[in-house]
Amino acid sequence: MSKKAISKSVIRRMPRYYRFLGELEQQGCIRISSRELSEKMGLTASQIRQDLNCFGGFGQQGYGYNVKALHEEIGSILGVNKENPTILLGAGNLGKAIATHIDFHKRGFNLIGIFDINPELSGKIIGTLEVQNTADLESFCMEHNPVTAVLCIPKASAADAANRLVSYGIKAFWNFSHYDLRIDHKNVIVENVHLGDSLLTLSYGLNSIDDTED
Ligand code: NAI
């Protein structure tokens, strides 16, 4: 099946499948049925069969899924073996946390540069990288050709920075700034992350708990 035919909702579930299958593999699990996987993941077995059929039907009747093969295949669809060169803008609290706590390599990315507009941060070390000034961004991009940018900068700077980065060859944004980036450039993709939205979903859940059920 072509990549186009995989629905967005299935793609959204793929990282979770990848994570669960990786944990199962580490625990020495060779194969798993859709029923067992569904119990672990809190999805229905038929949902799992439908989802995994999108990737070529790895399950065998009476055998289940080969954990290692399925983990590798989903990883390959997700592109975890790539080394997409990536830069991060904004070496503040969030930028530092992302640069040091996210394992980019495990997810197909290679963080090669951290930039900040504040000259006082230039030369500071975050992880293994030295913070550079945004004045050097263009020449860095011309030399190293990053394709992805992580935006940890204030909302007010996000649109301008993104447009500038697109002109330097950036094709994908992992956007943490609270600005809903809509880049009108063909082939540029944006993944907006709002941790607060996740917390609001939790809040909704709390509000929906029926106290009388205890
Ligand atoms: P911060 O103030 O500690 O760091 C922001 C950094 O960006 C500063 O070092 C500043 O000099 C730099 N900067 C500003 N304009 C820039 C530009 N054009 N190019 C490069 N660097 C630039 O702020 P913090 O706490 O790190 O947060 C950063 C942004 O992320 C804020 O806008 C905040 O609202 C947002 N945020 C988003 C979250 C989310 O879930 N999406 C969670 C937490 C923060």
Residues whose N, C-alpha, C, O or C-beta is under 5 A from the ligand:
A	BS01	NAI	L89 G90 A91 G92 N93 L94 G95 F115 D116 I117 N118 T134 C152 I153 P154 K155 S157 A161 F176 S177 H178 V193 H194 L195 G196
